[in-house]
Amino acid sequence: MRIALCQMTSSTEPKENLATVQDHVRRAAHDGARLVVLPEAAMACFGIPLAPLAEPLDGPWADGVREVARETGVTVVAGMFTPAPDGRVANTLLATGPGVEDSYDKIHLYDAFGFRESDTVAAGDRVVTIDVDGVKVGLATCYDLRFPELFRAHADAGATVSVLPASWGAGPGKREQWELLVRARALDATVWLAAVGQAAPGPDADPEQPTKAPTGIGNSILAAPDGTVRVRLDTAPRLHVADIDTEETERVRRAVAVLDNRRL
């Protein structure tokens, strides 16, 4: 399966970001991608009031993503915000494409490093996998990366690939943690893991310096089921298309049967 890692920097304007998403999808499809992954908060960046811009899954922003998915014939996963019943929003991944129409609400909220996502975002409670050209793909978002049980749940549901859109917060050691955790989660579940982050907010942004709200540090990674890094981007906006050998997942699982050997 050919997958596109689309590293972008979201602005505060959903319409502007939708145009960027559509451009990435068209370029990725031109390069033969079948699955196009965009970051968490592709709809609008963190650090602004989210409730006023949240839209339902049948709203104009999601429909704009669906339109480009239909136009190009690819499956798209992109981060947006949808209304939640209590006045907060859900941090949602929209997954849409040929035979695919689903969504995932982020389960683990980023109440860490001085930021409280749960003040404005309601947690999801559903593990979600989608089928892309016969390949089962698990959905996760950013802070979910610190919780290996979610990725094992993907594998238990039949996934050989997981995708992780993110808006990874900057700060001391955070870039190293990002790579360590991406590789560890790929190993934990013996899956391909495509971790696609927001690009850094500018060319002079320092990933070691924390920001008031999580923006991004770039460094999107495609990790193989054996934990090796097959693709690593820099901090700038970037689109990279890579091929995933799903049979490699099965080879690794035969060699290192951690899923079968679990006792707990």
C-alpha positions as CSV (number, residue, x, y, z in Angstrom):
1,M,0.0,0.0,0.0
2,R,1.3,3.5,-0.9
3,I,0.8,6.0,1.9
4,A,1.3,9.8,2.0
5,L,2.6,11.6,5.1
6,C,1.3,15.2,4.7
7,Q,3.1,17.5,7.2
8,M,1.4,20.9,7.3
9,T,1.1,23.9,9.6
10,S,-2.5,24.7,10.3
11,S,-3.6,28.3,10.6
12,T,-6.6,29.6,12.6
13,E,-8.8,29.6,9.5
14,P,-10.6,26.4,8.6
15,K,-11.3,27.4,5.0
16,E,-7.6,28.2,4.4
17,N,-6.6,24.9,6.0
18,L,-9.2,23.0,3.9
19,A,-7.5,24.4,0.7
20,T,-4.2,23.2,2.0
21,V,-5.6,19.7,2.8
22,Q,-7.1,19.4,-0.7
23,D,-3.9,20.4,-2.3
24,H,-2.0,17.8,-0.3
25,V,-4.5,15.1,-1.3
26,R,-4.4,15.9,-5.0
27,R,-0.6,15.9,-5.0
28,A,-0.4,12.7,-3.0
29,A,-2.9,11.0,-5.4
30,H,-0.9,12.1,-8.4
31,D,2.0,10.3,-6.8
32,G,0.0,7.1,-6.4
33,A,-0.9,7.2,-2.8
34,R,-4.0,5.2,-1.7
35,L,-4.0,6.5,1.9
36,V,-3.4,10.1,2.7
37,V,-2.7,11.1,6.3
38,L,-2.8,14.7,7.5
39,P,-2.1,16.0,11.1
40,E,-4.3,16.4,14.1
41,A,-6.0,19.8,14.1
42,A,-5.7,20.1,10.3
43,M,-9.0,22.0,10.5
44,A,-7.6,24.7,12.8
45,C,-4.6,25.0,15.1
46,F,-4.8,24.7,18.9
47,G,-4.5,27.9,21.0
48,I,-7.8,29.5,19.8
49,P,-11.4,28.9,21.0
50,L,-12.4,25.6,19.4
51,A,-16.2,25.5,20.1
52,P,-17.1,28.3,17.7
53,L,-15.4,26.7,14.8
54,A,-16.3,23.0,15.5
55,E,-18.5,21.5,12.8
56,P,-20.5,18.2,12.6
57,L,-19.3,15.4,10.4
58,D,-21.8,16.4,7.8
59,G,-20.7,20.0,7.8
60,P,-18.9,22.0,5.1
61,W,-15.3,21.3,6.3
62,A,-15.8,17.5,6.4
63,D,-17.7,17.7,3.1
64,G,-14.8,19.5,1.5
65,V,-12.5,16.6,2.5
66,R,-15.0,14.1,1.2
67,E,-15.2,16.0,-2.1
68,V,-11.4,15.8,-2.7
69,A,-11.4,12.1,-1.6
70,R,-14.1,11.3,-4.2
71,E,-12.4,13.4,-6.8
72,T,-9.0,11.6,-6.4
73,G,-10.3,8.1,-5.4
74,V,-8.1,7.9,-2.3
75,T,-8.8,7.5,1.4
76,V,-8.1,10.6,3.5
77,V,-7.5,10.8,7.3
78,A,-7.5,14.4,8.7
79,G,-7.9,16.0,12.1
80,M,-10.9,18.2,12.8
81,F,-13.1,19.4,15.7
82,T,-16.7,18.3,16.1
83,P,-19.3,19.5,18.7
84,A,-19.7,17.6,21.9
85,P,-22.9,17.5,24.0
86,D,-21.5,19.4,27.0
87,G,-20.3,22.5,25.1
88,R,-16.8,21.1,24.6
89,V,-15.6,19.7,21.3
90,A,-14.4,16.3,20.2
91,N,-10.9,16.0,18.7
92,T,-11.9,14.0,15.7
93,L,-10.2,12.2,12.9
94,L,-12.4,12.0,9.8
95,A,-11.6,9.0,7.6
96,T,-13.3,9.1,4.2
97,G,-12.7,7.5,0.8
98,P,-13.7,4.6,-1.4
99,G,-15.8,2.4,0.8
100,V,-14.6,4.2,3.9
101,E,-16.7,6.6,6.0
102,D,-15.8,6.6,9.7
103,S,-14.4,8.8,12.5
104,Y,-12.3,8.5,15.6
105,D,-12.6,10.7,18.6
106,K,-9.3,11.0,20.6
107,I,-9.5,8.8,23.7
108,H,-6.5,10.0,25.7
109,L,-6.6,13.8,26.2
110,Y,-3.5,15.9,26.6
111,D,-3.6,16.9,30.2
112,A,0.2,17.1,30.5
113,F,3.1,19.5,30.4
114,G,0.9,22.3,31.8
115,F,-1.8,22.0,29.1
116,R,-5.3,20.7,29.8
117,E,-7.0,19.5,26.7
118,S,-9.9,18.1,28.7
119,D,-11.0,21.6,29.7
120,T,-12.3,22.1,26.1
121,V,-12.3,18.7,24.6
122,A,-14.4,15.6,25.5
123,A,-12.8,12.2,25.3
124,G,-13.8,9.5,22.9
125,D,-14.3,5.9,23.9
126,R,-14.3,3.8,20.7
127,V,-11.4,2.0,19.1
128,V,-11.7,2.5,15.3
129,T,-10.2,0.6,12.4
130,I,-10.9,1.2,8.7
131,D,-10.3,-0.9,5.6
132,V,-8.2,0.6,2.8
133,D,-7.9,-1.6,-0.3
134,G,-8.1,-4.7,1.9
135,V,-5.6,-3.5,4.5
136,K,-7.0,-2.8,8.0
137,V,-5.8,0.5,9.4
138,G,-6.1,1.6,13.1
139,L,-6.7,5.3,14.0
140,A,-5.1,7.1,16.9
141,T,-4.3,10.8,17.7
142,C,-1.2,12.4,19.2
143,Y,-1.2,11.8,23.0
144,D,-2.7,8.3,22.4
145,L,0.9,7.5,21.4
146,R,1.8,7.2,25.1
147,F,-0.7,4.4,25.6
148,P,0.4,1.1,24.0
149,E,-2.9,-0.7,24.7
150,L,-4.6,1.2,22.0
151,F,-2.2,0.1,19.3
152,R,-2.5,-3.5,20.5
153,A,-6.2,-3.1,20.2
154,H,-5.7,-2.1,16.6
155,A,-3.7,-5.3,16.1
156,D,-6.3,-7.4,17.9
157,A,-8.9,-6.0,15.5
158,G,-6.8,-7.1,12.5
159,A,-4.8,-4.0,11.7
160,T,-1.4,-4.3,10.2
161,V,-1.0,-0.5,9.9
162,S,-1.8,2.3,12.4
163,V,-1.9,6.0,11.6
164,L,-1.3,8.8,14.2
165,P,-2.1,12.4,13.2
166,A,-0.5,14.7,15.8
167,S,0.1,18.2,16.9
168,W,3.1,17.3,19.1
169,G,4.0,19.9,21.7
170,A,7.5,21.4,21.7
171,G,9.6,21.3,24.9
172,P,12.8,19.8,26.3
173,G,13.3,16.3,25.1
174,K,10.0,16.1,23.3
175,R,11.4,15.4,19.9
176,E,13.4,12.4,21.3
177,Q,10.3,11.2,23.1
178,W,8.3,11.4,19.9
179,E,10.7,9.1,18.0
180,L,11.1,6.8,20.9
181,L,7.3,6.4,21.4
182,V,6.6,6.0,17.7
183,R,9.1,3.2,17.4
184,A,8.0,1.6,20.6
185,R,4.3,1.5,19.6
186,A,5.2,0.0,16.3
187,L,7.1,-2.7,18.1
188,D,4.4,-3.2,20.8
189,A,1.8,-4.0,18.3
190,T,4.0,-5.1,15.4
191,V,2.3,-2.7,13.0
192,W,3.5,-0.1,10.5
193,L,3.0,3.2,12.2
194,A,2.6,6.4,10.2
195,A,2.9,9.3,12.7
196,V,2.1,12.5,10.9
197,G,2.6,15.8,12.8
198,Q,2.0,19.4,12.4
199,A,5.0,21.1,10.9
200,A,6.9,23.6,13.1
201,P,5.1,26.9,13.2
202,G,8.0,28.7,11.5
203,P,11.6,28.1,10.3
204,D,13.0,29.5,13.5
205,A,10.8,27.5,15.9
206,D,12.8,25.6,18.5
207,P,11.4,22.2,19.3
208,E,13.1,22.4,22.8
209,Q,11.1,25.6,23.7
210,P,7.5,24.8,24.9
211,T,4.6,26.8,23.5
212,K,1.4,27.9,25.2
213,A,-0.6,25.5,23.2
214,P,0.7,22.5,21.2
215,T,1.6,23.5,17.7
216,G,4.0,21.1,16.1
217,I,7.6,20.0,15.7
218,G,7.4,18.2,12.4
219,N,9.6,15.1,12.3
220,S,6.8,12.9,11.0
221,I,7.9,9.2,11.0
222,L,7.0,6.0,9.2
223,A,8.1,3.2,11.5
224,A,8.1,-0.5,10.4
225,P,6.7,-3.4,12.5
226,D,10.3,-4.1,13.7
227,G,10.6,-0.6,15.1
228,T,13.0,0.7,12.5
229,V,12.4,4.2,11.0
230,R,11.8,4.0,7.3
231,V,10.9,7.6,6.7
232,R,11.7,10.7,8.9
233,L,10.8,14.2,7.8
234,D,12.3,17.5,9.0
235,T,10.4,20.3,10.7
236,A,9.1,22.1,7.6
237,P,5.8,21.5,5.7
238,R,6.4,18.5,3.5
239,L,4.6,15.7,1.6
240,H,6.2,12.3,1.4
241,V,4.8,9.2,-0.3
242,A,6.1,5.8,0.8
243,D,5.3,2.2,0.1
244,I,4.3,-0.2,2.9
245,D,4.8,-3.9,2.6
246,T,2.0,-5.3,4.6
247,E,3.4,-8.8,4.3
248,E,6.4,-7.5,6.4
249,T,3.9,-7.2,9.3
250,E,3.2,-10.9,9.1
251,R,6.9,-11.8,8.8
252,V,7.7,-9.8,11.9
253,R,4.8,-11.3,13.9
254,R,6.0,-14.8,13.1
255,A,9.5,-13.9,14.3
256,V,8.5,-11.9,17.3
257,A,5.1,-13.1,18.5
258,V,4.6,-10.6,21.2
259,L,0.8,-10.5,20.6
260,D,0.5,-14.2,20.9
261,N,2.9,-14.4,23.9
262,R,0.9,-11.9,26.0
263,R,0.0,-13.2,29.5
264,L,-1.9,-10.1,30.7
